[in-house]
Amino acid sequence: MRGDYLRLSVKNLKHRGLRSWLTLLGIFIGIVAVVSLISLGTGLKLAVGAQFGVSSTEVITVQAGGISGFGAPGSGAVNKLTLDDVDAIEKISSVEVALPRIISSGKMEFNDRISIGMIGSVPDGEERKLIYEVLDIEVEVGRLLKDGDTNKVVLGYNFYANGDIYGKKILPGNKILIMDEKFQVIGVTKKSGSFILDNVVMMNEDKLRELVDYEEDVDLIVVKVKNKDLMDKAVEDIEKLLRQRRDVEIGKEDFEVSTPQAMMETVNNILGGVQAFIVIIASISILVGALGIVNTMTTSVLERRKEIGIMKAIGAKNSQIFMQFFVESGLLGLIGGIAGVVVGVAIGYFGTIGIGSFIGTEIRPNIDFVLIGGALIGSFVVGSIAGIVPAMDAAKQNPVEALRG
């Protein structure tokens, strides 16, 4: 019996031709928007997550004044962090080591072309190995910096892979001008997928401190915790220590202590809120589609009064008439949903690849089968609900009056 409902529904939808396709348009647009936007939002979260450039979950970053404008971390701070702050943080019981870092922007020149780039410091000794480990840095060509490498730099992968900025690739052995001083490139890092790390110039700390005229100041402190279970305690201890050292009250801090998890959670909450808002707006199309189904099915009942009268005359029950029109409306929604899912998944899949390519991050698009199933079920339910009133109207038709037309 259910198969009969389905066969008759398909036959009737084919018979109505163009009207059926126009009815599907609202559901189709709504499902395309919802599926594609959710897929793109998920891809964007993955792409943003890859930009943090920190592989260790036991790392805390401390910076003064947060990120100011478009400059480097801490560059806009009035009260900068110092080497004394680094020493004080390292004495906290939950902290294994605290490393100072200088992050500066500066003029770079190569092949008679000039640009502004980001320069990051690398400390000496055993701390150098820790920075490489924390940032998960490996060499693509050449070698990494060593102690005593004066006027030598290691470049991020994009300097090597992309020659658009300077007209050609920069290779180990090339000379570049940084802040009007000549440096030799000794290596290029492997592609990390992070926009920051793939575009940074790494220089030994002493030389960079001399170049930017820093004495005791630091832009960023990288803190490795002894155990990841101590992350929350370490954050509290560092905040308490710096409030005392900088003489600020709770809520008026001129510094920021953050973990990768906290940063990701904040970003994901923002992206999730934007994503939810856009999906709500897109859902209006589904509502419009539902109204279209109501209108189409109501018209269909009026056009098929004689058919309804004949069905009742040969013994069809009201429930069977109701089910026939109910299934037709649900099928309208489902067909629109299937077409919308196909197009929406395609947009989300290739759009995610495009996002990764645009920001220089390698991310794998994921096909969310739960989302697809939910969209298909939702489209059928919306179509079915939209057809309830027309189906009830069809079931209530008087067979004698229906036959008279």
BABA-425345 format. One record per residue (C-alpha): residue in one letter; x, y, z; chain. Coordinates in pm, 1 decimal. Example, Ala and Ser with C-alpha at 12.3 -4.5 7.8 and 13.67 -1.06 7.14 Angstrom:
BEGIN
+---------+----------+----------+----------+--------+
| residuo |       c1 |       c2 |       c3 | cadena |
+---------+----------+----------+----------+--------+
|       A |   1230.0 |   -450.0 |    780.0 |      A |
|       S |   1367.0 |   -106.0 |    714.0 |      A |
+---------+----------+----------+----------+--------+
This chain:
BEGIN
+---------+----------+----------+----------+--------+
| residuo |       c1 |       c2 |       c3 | cadena |
+---------+----------+----------+----------+--------+
|       M |      0.0 |      0.0 |      0.0 |      A |
|       R |    278.2 |    243.4 |     86.1 |      A |
|       G |    444.0 |    163.7 |   -245.7 |      A |
|       D |    120.5 |    253.0 |   -422.1 |      A |
|       Y |    112.9 |    592.5 |   -249.5 |      A |
|       L |    467.7 |    655.5 |   -364.1 |      A |
|       R |    407.1 |    549.0 |   -725.5 |      A |
|       L |     93.7 |    761.6 |   -753.5 |      A |
|       S |    274.9 |   1057.4 |   -595.0 |      A |
|       V |    562.3 |   1036.2 |   -845.1 |      A |
|       K |    312.6 |   1008.3 |  -1133.5 |      A |
|       N |    115.1 |   1312.8 |  -1017.2 |      A |
|       L |    430.1 |   1522.1 |   -963.2 |      A |
|       K |    548.2 |   1439.1 |  -1315.5 |      A |
|       H |    207.1 |   1533.1 |  -1451.3 |      A |
|       R |    227.6 |   1879.7 |  -1293.6 |      A |
|       G |    572.4 |   1937.2 |  -1453.7 |      A |
|       L |    693.1 |   2296.9 |  -1427.2 |      A |
|       R |    472.5 |   2377.4 |  -1129.0 |      A |
|       S |    638.4 |   2098.6 |   -928.4 |      A |
|       W |    988.0 |   2226.3 |  -1010.7 |      A |
|       L |    896.9 |   2582.4 |   -912.6 |      A |
|       T |    752.0 |   2452.4 |   -585.8 |      A |
|       L |   1081.1 |   2276.6 |   -511.5 |      A |
|       L |   1280.9 |   2596.6 |   -559.7 |      A |
|       G |   1224.4 |   2739.3 |   -210.8 |      A |
|       I |   1315.2 |   2414.4 |    -33.3 |      A |
|       F |   1611.4 |   2367.7 |   -268.2 |      A |
|       I |   1756.0 |   2714.3 |   -199.2 |      A |
|       G |   1707.6 |   2678.0 |    175.9 |      A |
|       I |   1874.3 |   2337.0 |    197.5 |      A |
|       V |   2162.4 |   2451.6 |    -26.7 |      A |
|       A |   2218.7 |   2750.6 |    200.0 |      A |
|       V |   2201.4 |   2554.5 |    525.7 |      A |
|       V |   2420.9 |   2261.5 |    414.3 |      A |
|       S |   2681.7 |   2473.6 |    237.2 |      A |
|       L |   2708.0 |   2732.8 |    515.3 |      A |
|       I |   2744.8 |   2473.3 |    789.3 |      A |
|       S |   3006.8 |   2286.9 |    581.2 |      A |
|       L |   3196.2 |   2608.8 |    504.9 |      A |
|       G |   3178.0 |   2709.5 |    870.9 |      A |
|       T |   3331.6 |   2378.0 |    974.6 |      A |
|       G |   3604.9 |   2420.9 |    713.3 |      A |
|       L |   3671.8 |   2774.6 |    835.1 |      A |
|       K |   3710.8 |   2650.4 |   1192.3 |      A |
|       L |   3966.1 |   2393.0 |   1076.2 |      A |
|       A |   4153.0 |   2657.2 |    878.0 |      A |
|       V |   4160.3 |   2901.0 |   1169.5 |      A |
|       G |   4273.3 |   2624.4 |   1404.9 |      A |
|       A |   4572.1 |   2556.9 |   1181.6 |      A |
|       Q |   4685.0 |   2918.4 |   1213.1 |      A |
|       F |   4780.7 |   2907.7 |   1579.4 |      A |
|       G |   5111.4 |   2742.6 |   1495.6 |      A |
|       V |   5155.2 |   2576.1 |   1833.4 |      A |
|       S |   5161.4 |   2197.6 |   1842.4 |      A |
|       S |   5209.0 |   2144.7 |   2214.9 |      A |
|       T |   4905.4 |   2139.6 |   2443.4 |      A |
|       E |   5123.4 |   2223.5 |   2743.9 |      A |
|       V |   5216.7 |   2574.1 |   2626.6 |      A |
|       I |   5092.2 |   2906.1 |   2760.2 |      A |
|       T |   5158.2 |   3240.0 |   2591.7 |      A |
|       V |   5190.7 |   3565.4 |   2782.2 |      A |
|       Q |   5187.5 |   3904.7 |   2616.0 |      A |
|       A |   5148.0 |   4263.5 |   2727.6 |      A |
|       G |   4840.1 |   4451.3 |   2614.0 |      A |
|       G |   4720.9 |   4169.4 |   2386.3 |      A |
|       I |   4735.2 |   4204.2 |   2011.6 |      A |
|       S |   4727.8 |   4565.7 |   1908.0 |      A |
|       G |   4593.6 |   4653.7 |   1564.3 |      A |
|       F |   4779.6 |   4473.3 |   1288.5 |      A |
|       G |   5115.2 |   4474.3 |   1460.9 |      A |
|       A |   5307.0 |   4196.4 |   1628.0 |      A |
|       P |   5193.3 |   4060.4 |   1967.7 |      A |
|       G |   5261.1 |   4315.0 |   2239.0 |      A |
|       S |   5385.5 |   4575.3 |   1989.7 |      A |
|       G |   5125.7 |   4828.9 |   2098.5 |      A |
|       A |   5173.0 |   4778.5 |   2471.9 |      A |
|       V |   5273.4 |   5077.0 |   2684.3 |      A |
|       N |   5402.5 |   4864.7 |   2971.3 |      A |
|       K |   5600.8 |   4587.2 |   2803.4 |      A |
|       L |   5704.7 |   4254.8 |   2950.4 |      A |
|       T |   6070.3 |   4222.6 |   3052.6 |      A |
|       L |   6336.2 |   3957.3 |   3101.6 |      A |
|       D |   6277.2 |   3991.2 |   3477.9 |      A |
|       D |   5916.0 |   3884.0 |   3419.4 |      A |
|       V |   6045.9 |   3577.3 |   3235.0 |      A |
|       D |   6270.4 |   3483.8 |   3528.4 |      A |
|       A |   5985.8 |   3533.7 |   3777.6 |      A |
|       I |   5743.9 |   3317.8 |   3577.1 |      A |
|       E |   6002.2 |   3041.4 |   3544.1 |      A |
|       K |   6018.7 |   3015.6 |   3925.0 |      A |
|       I |   5649.3 |   2918.5 |   3949.3 |      A |
|       S |   5621.4 |   2556.9 |   4068.2 |      A |
|       S |   5397.9 |   2440.5 |   3782.3 |      A |
|       V |   5620.1 |   2592.9 |   3511.6 |      A |
|       E |   5897.6 |   2391.3 |   3348.5 |      A |
|       V |   6050.7 |   2674.2 |   3145.2 |      A |
|       A |   5966.5 |   3028.2 |   3030.9 |      A |
|       L |   6115.8 |   3159.0 |   2707.5 |      A |
|       P |   6127.9 |   3523.7 |   2595.4 |      A |
|       R |   6048.2 |   3600.5 |   2233.6 |      A |
|       I |   6072.8 |   3914.7 |   2026.5 |      A |
|       I |   5819.1 |   3944.5 |   1746.0 |      A |
|       S |   5874.7 |   4247.7 |   1525.7 |      A |
|       S |   5762.7 |   4372.2 |   1187.6 |      A |
|       G |   6020.7 |   4525.9 |    958.3 |      A |
|       K |   6116.0 |   4625.8 |    605.3 |      A |
|       M |   6257.8 |   4350.6 |    385.5 |      A |
|       E |   6418.5 |   4383.0 |     44.0 |      A |
|       F |   6509.5 |   4118.2 |   -211.7 |      A |
|       N |   6545.4 |   4129.2 |   -590.2 |      A |
|       D |   6497.1 |   4509.2 |   -575.4 |      A |
|       R |   6152.4 |   4463.9 |   -425.0 |      A |
|       I |   6045.8 |   4581.8 |    -81.6 |      A |
|       S |   5782.9 |   4442.8 |    155.4 |      A |
|       I |   5695.6 |   4444.1 |    525.6 |      A |
|       G |   5735.9 |   4112.1 |    701.8 |      A |
|       M |   5726.8 |   3952.8 |   1046.0 |      A |
|       I |   6050.0 |   3862.5 |   1226.6 |      A |
|       G |   6063.4 |   3621.8 |   1521.2 |      A |
|       S |   6350.6 |   3559.5 |   1760.4 |      A |
|       V |   6505.1 |   3222.4 |   1839.5 |      A |
|       P |   6685.8 |   3183.4 |   2176.9 |      A |
|       D |   7026.2 |   3022.7 |   2228.6 |      A |
|       G |   7120.3 |   2691.2 |   2387.1 |      A |
|       E |   6872.7 |   2426.4 |   2499.5 |      A |
|       E |   6590.4 |   2679.7 |   2478.7 |      A |
|       R |   6637.7 |   2686.4 |   2099.7 |      A |
|       K |   6543.3 |   2316.3 |   2079.7 |      A |
|       L |   6232.5 |   2377.5 |   2287.0 |      A |
|       I |   6111.9 |   2657.3 |   2058.0 |      A |
|       Y |   6161.9 |   2432.9 |   1755.0 |      A |
|       E |   5971.5 |   2157.5 |   1935.5 |      A |
|       V |   5686.4 |   2381.4 |   2049.3 |      A |
|       L |   5639.2 |   2537.1 |   1706.1 |      A |
|       D |   5694.6 |   2199.8 |   1534.1 |      A |
|       I |   5954.1 |   2351.2 |   1300.7 |      A |
|       E |   6145.7 |   2134.5 |   1054.9 |      A |
|       V |   6367.3 |   2234.7 |    765.9 |      A |
|       E |   6264.2 |   2195.1 |    401.6 |      A |
|       V |   6595.9 |   2302.7 |    249.5 |      A |
|       G |   6919.5 |   2420.0 |    411.4 |      A |
|       R |   6937.1 |   2408.5 |    790.7 |      A |
|       L |   6794.8 |   2569.7 |   1101.4 |      A |
|       L |   6967.5 |   2840.7 |   1302.5 |      A |
|       K |   7244.4 |   2750.9 |   1544.6 |      A |
|       D |   7415.1 |   2938.7 |   1827.3 |      A |
|       G |   7652.3 |   3200.5 |   1687.3 |      A |
|       D |   7470.5 |   3243.1 |   1354.7 |      A |
|       T |   7513.1 |   3618.4 |   1316.7 |      A |
|       N |   7341.6 |   3794.1 |   1027.6 |      A |
|       K |   7181.5 |   3468.9 |    919.0 |      A |
|       V |   6812.2 |   3389.8 |    896.5 |      A |
|       V |   6572.8 |   3103.9 |    830.7 |      A |
|       L |   6261.1 |   3180.1 |    628.7 |      A |
|       G |   5907.1 |   3041.8 |    638.3 |      A |
|       Y |   5797.5 |   2808.3 |    360.5 |      A |
|       N |   5610.5 |   3070.7 |    156.5 |      A |
|       F |   5929.0 |   3264.5 |     80.0 |      A |
|       Y |   6057.5 |   2950.7 |    -89.7 |      A |
|       A |   5736.1 |   2825.8 |   -253.0 |      A |
|       N |   5585.2 |   3156.3 |   -359.1 |      A |
|       G |   5790.8 |   3401.1 |   -562.3 |      A |
|       D |   5513.6 |   3653.9 |   -621.4 |      A |
|       I |   5621.1 |   3900.8 |   -352.9 |      A |
|       Y |   5982.4 |   3937.7 |   -462.5 |      A |
|       G |   5952.7 |   3823.0 |   -823.0 |      A |
|       K |   6133.5 |   3493.8 |   -757.3 |      A |
|       K |   6186.0 |   3234.9 |   -487.2 |      A |
|       I |   6433.6 |   3297.4 |   -208.2 |      A |
|       L |   6679.1 |   3008.5 |   -171.5 |      A |
|       P |   6945.2 |   2918.3 |     87.2 |      A |
|       G |   7257.4 |   3118.2 |     11.7 |      A |
|       N |   7063.7 |   3424.5 |   -109.7 |      A |
|       K |   7119.3 |   3758.3 |     62.3 |      A |
|       I |   6826.1 |   3974.4 |    178.2 |      A |
|       L |   6808.0 |   4315.7 |    341.5 |      A |
|       I |   6619.9 |   4333.2 |    670.5 |      A |
|       M |   6579.4 |   4681.8 |    811.8 |      A |
|       D |   6856.8 |   4791.0 |    570.6 |      A |
|       E |   7102.8 |   4532.5 |    704.3 |      A |
|       K |   7226.0 |   4238.3 |    494.6 |      A |
|       F |   7146.2 |   3882.3 |    604.3 |      A |
|       Q |   7219.3 |   3543.3 |    451.2 |      A |
|       V |   6939.8 |   3287.7 |    413.7 |      A |
|       I |   7059.7 |   2952.0 |    547.8 |      A |
|       G |   6736.1 |   2753.8 |    542.0 |      A |
|       V |   6363.5 |   2736.2 |    473.2 |      A |
|       T |   6113.9 |   2562.1 |    701.7 |      A |
|       K |   5869.1 |   2294.8 |    590.5 |      A |
|       K |   5513.7 |   2398.9 |    518.8 |      A |
|       S |   5321.6 |   2406.8 |    847.3 |      A |
|       G |   4982.5 |   2523.0 |    722.7 |      A |
|       S |   5002.7 |   2821.8 |    957.9 |      A |
|       F |   4984.0 |   3161.8 |    789.8 |      A |
|       I |   5209.5 |   3300.8 |   1063.1 |      A |
|       L |   5485.5 |   3039.9 |   1059.9 |      A |
|       D |   5490.5 |   3000.1 |    682.1 |      A |
|       N |   5554.8 |   3375.2 |    640.4 |      A |
|       V |   5790.1 |   3450.4 |    929.7 |      A |
|       V |   6163.5 |   3527.6 |    925.5 |      A |
|       M |   6351.7 |   3362.4 |   1213.6 |      A |
|       M |   6660.5 |   3528.3 |   1355.0 |      A |
|       N |   6878.6 |   3466.1 |   1659.6 |      A |
|       E |   6753.2 |   3661.1 |   1958.5 |      A |
|       D |   7068.1 |   3864.4 |   2029.2 |      A |
|       K |   7083.9 |   3994.1 |   1672.9 |      A |
|       L |   6713.7 |   4077.8 |   1657.8 |      A |
|       R |   6731.0 |   4251.6 |   1995.6 |      A |
|       E |   7016.5 |   4464.5 |   1856.9 |      A |
|       L |   6827.0 |   4529.9 |   1533.1 |      A |
|       V |   6507.2 |   4655.6 |   1699.8 |      A |
|       D |   6694.4 |   4823.1 |   1987.7 |      A |
|       Y |   6540.3 |   4614.6 |   2266.1 |      A |
|       E |   6732.6 |   4603.0 |   2593.9 |      A |
|       E |   6530.7 |   4413.2 |   2853.3 |      A |
|       D |   6190.4 |   4416.3 |   2681.5 |      A |
|       V |   6017.8 |   4111.7 |   2531.3 |      A |
|       D |   5704.0 |   4091.2 |   2319.0 |      A |
|       L |   5594.3 |   3742.1 |   2410.1 |      A |
|       I |   5671.2 |   3483.2 |   2676.5 |      A |
|       V |   5626.7 |   3118.1 |   2586.8 |      A |
|       V |   5564.8 |   2908.4 |   2896.4 |      A |
|       K |   5586.4 |   2529.5 |   2898.8 |      A |
|       V |   5399.8 |   2367.0 |   3185.4 |      A |
|       K |   5536.8 |   2060.4 |   3363.7 |      A |
|       N |   5213.3 |   1870.0 |   3307.7 |      A |
|       K |   4907.2 |   1947.7 |   3097.6 |      A |
|       D |   4690.5 |   1882.7 |   3404.7 |      A |
|       L |   4852.7 |   2190.3 |   3560.6 |      A |
|       M |   4750.0 |   2425.8 |   3278.4 |      A |
|       D |   4467.3 |   2599.5 |   3466.6 |      A |
|       K |   4673.8 |   2634.5 |   3783.9 |      A |
|       A |   4969.9 |   2772.2 |   3588.4 |      A |
|       V |   4749.2 |   3030.6 |   3416.3 |      A |
|       E |   4611.1 |   3144.1 |   3754.5 |      A |
|       D |   4958.6 |   3158.9 |   3909.2 |      A |
|       I |   5101.4 |   3359.7 |   3618.0 |      A |
|       E |   4809.8 |   3605.1 |   3624.4 |      A |
|       K |   4845.5 |   3650.7 |   4001.4 |      A |
|       L |   5221.3 |   3703.1 |   3970.6 |      A |
|       L |   5194.5 |   3959.2 |   3690.1 |      A |
|       R |   4916.8 |   4151.2 |   3865.7 |      A |
|       Q |   5150.7 |   4190.3 |   4161.8 |      A |
|       R |   5454.3 |   4281.8 |   3951.4 |      A |
|       R |   5260.3 |   4527.8 |   3732.9 |      A |
|       D |   5044.6 |   4661.9 |   4020.6 |      A |
|       V |   4706.9 |   4609.4 |   3851.6 |      A |
|       E |   4375.2 |   4489.4 |   3990.8 |      A |
|       I |   4165.0 |   4194.7 |   3876.8 |      A |
|       G |   3971.2 |   4295.5 |   3566.4 |      A |
|       K |   4213.3 |   4576.9 |   3481.8 |      A |
|       E |   4502.5 |   4362.8 |   3357.1 |      A |
|       D |   4733.2 |   4515.2 |   3094.6 |      A |
|       F |   4850.8 |   4170.6 |   2988.4 |      A |
|       E |   4701.9 |   3852.1 |   2849.1 |      A |
|       V |   4767.4 |   3492.2 |   2949.5 |      A |
|       S |   4621.9 |   3239.6 |   2709.3 |      A |
|       T |   4631.4 |   2873.1 |   2610.8 |      A |
|       P |   4576.7 |   2722.6 |   2264.7 |      A |
|       Q |   4255.5 |   2561.3 |   2385.6 |      A |
|       A |   4116.8 |   2889.4 |   2518.7 |      A |
|       M |   4201.9 |   3074.0 |   2197.7 |      A |
|       M |   4041.8 |   2803.1 |   1986.2 |      A |
|       E |   3731.0 |   2799.1 |   2204.7 |      A |
|       T |   3690.3 |   3175.3 |   2168.4 |      A |
|       V |   3732.3 |   3162.1 |   1791.3 |      A |
|       N |   3494.9 |   2866.5 |   1758.1 |      A |
|       N |   3230.0 |   3041.2 |   1968.9 |      A |
|       I |   3246.8 |   3349.4 |   1746.4 |      A |
|       L |   3235.9 |   3147.0 |   1425.3 |      A |
|       G |   2957.3 |   2929.2 |   1565.9 |      A |
|       G |   2746.8 |   3234.7 |   1650.5 |      A |
|       V |   2792.9 |   3382.4 |   1303.3 |      A |
|       Q |   2719.3 |   3044.5 |   1147.3 |      A |
|       A |   2397.5 |   3002.9 |   1349.8 |      A |
|       F |   2277.1 |   3351.6 |   1255.7 |      A |
|       I |   2335.7 |   3290.9 |    883.7 |      A |
|       V |   2161.5 |   2951.8 |    899.7 |      A |
|       I |   1858.7 |   3112.4 |   1065.8 |      A |
|       I |   1839.7 |   3365.1 |    782.9 |      A |
|       A |   1883.0 |   3087.9 |    526.8 |      A |
|       S |   1600.6 |   2892.0 |    690.6 |      A |
|       I |   1361.3 |   3161.3 |    575.7 |      A |
|       S |   1397.3 |   3012.3 |    226.3 |      A |
|       I |   1278.4 |   2679.0 |    362.1 |      A |
|       L |    973.3 |   2850.5 |    512.9 |      A |
|       V |    901.8 |   3015.4 |    177.4 |      A |
|       G |    935.4 |   2673.9 |     14.7 |      A |
|       A |    687.6 |   2527.1 |    263.2 |      A |
|       L |    435.0 |   2798.1 |    177.3 |      A |
|       G |    490.1 |   2715.1 |   -188.8 |      A |
|       I |    406.9 |   2350.6 |   -118.2 |      A |
|       V |     89.6 |   2454.6 |     65.1 |      A |
|       N |    -16.1 |   2664.0 |   -234.1 |      A |
|       T |     67.4 |   2390.7 |   -488.3 |      A |
|       M |   -108.0 |   2115.1 |   -295.3 |      A |
|       T |   -415.7 |   2334.2 |   -236.9 |      A |
|       T |   -435.4 |   2401.8 |   -610.2 |      A |
|       S |   -385.8 |   2031.8 |   -677.3 |      A |
|       V |   -683.3 |   1942.9 |   -454.1 |      A |
|       L |   -906.0 |   2183.0 |   -647.2 |      A |
|       E |   -787.8 |   2050.2 |   -984.1 |      A |
|       R |   -832.4 |   1685.8 |   -883.7 |      A |
|       R |  -1176.9 |   1700.5 |   -726.2 |      A |
|       K |  -1319.8 |   1458.8 |   -982.3 |      A |
|       E |  -1031.2 |   1219.1 |   -922.1 |      A |
|       I |  -1098.0 |   1238.5 |   -547.6 |      A |
|       G |  -1470.0 |   1179.7 |   -610.2 |      A |
|       I |  -1397.4 |    870.5 |   -822.8 |      A |
|       M |  -1157.3 |    732.7 |   -561.1 |      A |
|       K |  -1420.3 |    773.4 |   -290.4 |      A |
|       A |  -1691.3 |    628.7 |   -513.7 |      A |
|       I |  -1495.1 |    304.9 |   -557.8 |      A |
|       G |  -1433.9 |    273.3 |   -184.5 |      A |
|       A |  -1131.4 |    485.3 |    -94.6 |      A |
|       K |  -1134.4 |    590.4 |    270.1 |      A |
|       N |  -1071.8 |    944.6 |    392.8 |      A |
|       S |   -746.9 |    825.2 |    553.2 |      A |
|       Q |   -627.5 |    689.7 |    218.8 |      A |
|       I |   -707.3 |   1016.9 |     39.2 |      A |
|       F |   -528.1 |   1205.1 |    316.5 |      A |
|       M |   -221.8 |    980.9 |    292.0 |      A |
|       Q |   -204.9 |   1022.9 |    -86.9 |      A |
|       F |   -177.2 |   1400.9 |    -67.9 |      A |
|       F |     33.3 |   1388.3 |    248.4 |      A |
|       V |    293.6 |   1165.8 |     78.2 |      A |
|       E |    292.7 |   1387.1 |   -232.4 |      A |
|       S |    373.1 |   1698.4 |    -30.6 |      A |
|       G |    641.6 |   1514.1 |    166.9 |      A |
|       L |    791.9 |   1387.3 |   -158.7 |      A |
|       L |    801.9 |   1742.0 |   -293.7 |      A |
|       G |   1004.2 |   1849.5 |      9.0 |      A |
|       L |   1232.0 |   1544.5 |    -10.2 |      A |
|       I |   1313.9 |   1591.7 |   -379.3 |      A |
|       G |   1396.9 |   1956.5 |   -312.9 |      A |
|       G |   1609.2 |   1845.5 |    -17.5 |      A |
|       I |   1803.0 |   1587.0 |   -220.8 |      A |
|       A |   1885.9 |   1841.2 |   -491.4 |      A |
|       G |   1978.2 |   2097.8 |   -226.2 |      A |
|       V |   2203.3 |   1853.8 |    -38.4 |      A |
|       V |   2392.9 |   1760.1 |   -357.1 |      A |
|       V |   2460.3 |   2122.9 |   -447.2 |      A |
|       G |   2521.4 |   2228.3 |    -85.3 |      A |
|       V |   2776.5 |   1952.1 |    -21.8 |      A |
|       A |   2956.7 |   2040.8 |   -345.8 |      A |
|       I |   2974.7 |   2409.0 |   -247.0 |      A |
|       G |   3095.0 |   2319.6 |    103.1 |      A |
|       Y |   3353.5 |   2069.4 |    -21.9 |      A |
|       F |   3515.5 |   2285.9 |   -287.6 |      A |
|       G |   3464.9 |   2601.7 |    -81.8 |      A |
|       T |   3663.3 |   2449.1 |    206.1 |      A |
|       I |   3944.6 |   2362.2 |    -33.8 |      A |
|       G |   3932.3 |   2721.5 |   -160.7 |      A |
|       I |   3951.4 |   2863.7 |    193.6 |      A |
|       G |   4254.7 |   2649.6 |    270.6 |      A |
|       S |   4423.2 |   2749.3 |    -53.9 |      A |
|       F |   4352.9 |   3119.9 |      2.9 |      A |
|       I |   4509.4 |   3132.3 |    348.7 |      A |
|       G |   4781.1 |   2877.9 |    267.9 |      A |
|       T |   4652.1 |   2598.7 |    489.9 |      A |
|       E |   4610.1 |   2235.6 |    392.6 |      A |
|       I |   4275.8 |   2116.0 |    528.2 |      A |
|       R |   4074.6 |   1811.2 |    432.6 |      A |
|       P |   3707.9 |   1879.5 |    359.2 |      A |
|       N |   3478.1 |   1650.0 |    553.9 |      A |
|       I |   3140.3 |   1531.2 |    429.7 |      A |
|       D |   2907.9 |   1540.2 |    730.5 |      A |
|       F |   2666.0 |   1251.5 |    679.7 |      A |
|       V |   2474.1 |   1345.3 |    995.9 |      A |
|       L |   2412.7 |   1690.7 |    846.5 |      A |
|       I |   2306.4 |   1534.2 |    515.5 |      A |
|       G |   2068.0 |   1292.4 |    686.4 |      A |
|       G |   1923.7 |   1571.2 |    899.8 |      A |
|       A |   1871.1 |   1793.5 |    595.2 |      A |
|       L |   1689.9 |   1516.6 |    405.2 |      A |
|       I |   1469.4 |   1423.8 |    698.8 |      A |
|       G |   1401.5 |   1790.8 |    766.1 |      A |
|       S |   1303.3 |   1862.0 |    406.9 |      A |
|       F |   1062.0 |   1566.1 |    405.3 |      A |
|       V |    910.8 |   1670.4 |    738.3 |      A |
|       V |    872.0 |   2032.6 |    623.0 |      A |
|       G |    704.5 |   1917.0 |    302.4 |      A |
|       S |    476.7 |   1677.1 |    489.2 |      A |
|       I |    371.3 |   1936.5 |    746.9 |      A |
|       A |    303.8 |   2187.7 |    469.2 |      A |
|       G |     74.2 |   1933.1 |    304.1 |      A |
|       I |   -135.4 |   1848.3 |    610.8 |      A |
|       V |   -403.6 |   2115.2 |    558.0 |      A |
|       P |   -445.5 |   2048.8 |    180.7 |      A |
|       A |   -450.2 |   1672.2 |    250.9 |      A |
|       M |   -721.3 |   1717.1 |    515.2 |      A |
|       D |   -917.8 |   1931.3 |    271.3 |      A |
|       A |   -890.8 |   1656.7 |      8.5 |      A |
|       A |  -1005.2 |   1390.4 |    256.2 |      A |
|       K |  -1313.9 |   1595.0 |    349.2 |      A |
|       Q |  -1435.6 |   1628.9 |    -10.0 |      A |
|       N |  -1792.6 |   1514.3 |    -65.8 |      A |
|       P |  -1780.3 |   1245.6 |   -337.0 |      A |
|       V |  -2106.9 |   1355.9 |   -503.6 |      A |
|       E |  -2007.8 |   1723.4 |   -520.9 |      A |
|       A |  -1654.5 |   1625.4 |   -627.3 |      A |
|       L |  -1788.1 |   1420.4 |   -920.7 |      A |
|       R |  -2004.1 |   1711.1 |  -1031.3 |      A |
|       G |  -1677.8 |   1917.4 |  -1040.1 |      A |
+---------+----------+----------+----------+--------+
